[in-house]
Amino acid sequence: MRKSEINLTEEQYQHIVEERSYGSRTNLAGETFGGYEICLHVRCLEVFLATLEIKMINTIDLGEVEWEIIELS
């Protein structure tokens, strides 16, 4: 089994928390159910860092992130 790990800065984490909170309040007020999408964009593994977006009510570009796939034993 493997797992994906994405390392966030404190600022990136706070953006995710705030967007989830805002999206949940907006969905509740509109009496709708919704989720959110986290998109990891990897352009070229050896040259560029990956970027991360979160989509719920708005699309927020969280910028560059470090990530890896880890082999679990």
N, C-alpha and C positions, 0 to 999 in steps of 0.2 A: 504494500500500500504506500501511497505517496500523499503528501500534502503540499499545498501552495502556501507560501508565507510572503506577505507584503508588509514591509516596514514603513510606518508612517511617522511623520514628525508630530509633535503635539498640536501644532497649528492645523495640519491636515486632519487629524483626528477630531479636533473641535469643529471643523467645517462639516464633517460627516454627522456628528452628534446634533449640531444646529439644524442641518437640513432634514434629518429624520424627525426631529421635534416639530419643525415648521410643517413638514409634509403630513405628519400624523394629525396635527391640529387642523390643517386645511381639509384633510379627508374626513375627519370627524365632523367638522362644521358642515360639510357638504353631504354628510351621511353616505359616504362612499368608502369602499375598501380599496386599498392600493398598496403597492410594495415599492421597492426601490431597486435600482440596477447599479451594480458596480462594474465598471469597464476598465480593464487593464489593457492598455495599448502598448504592444511591444513591436518596435519597428525593426531593429536589427540587434540581435543579442550581443554581438561583440563590440558594437560601436556606440549605440545610443542607450540611455537609460529609458525605462518604461515610464509612461504617464498614466495617471489614474483619474477617472471621472466618476461622479455619482449622479444618477438621474432619478428624480422623484417628481417633484413639482417643477423644479428648475434643473438645468444641467450645470453642474459645478466641476470645473477643471481643477483638480487638486495638485497638479504639477507632477514633477518627477518623483518617482519612488524606486526603492530598491526591492527586488523580489527574488525568490528562488523556489525551486521545487525540491523538497526534502524526501529522501527515502526513509520510510519508517521500518524498523525491524521488529 
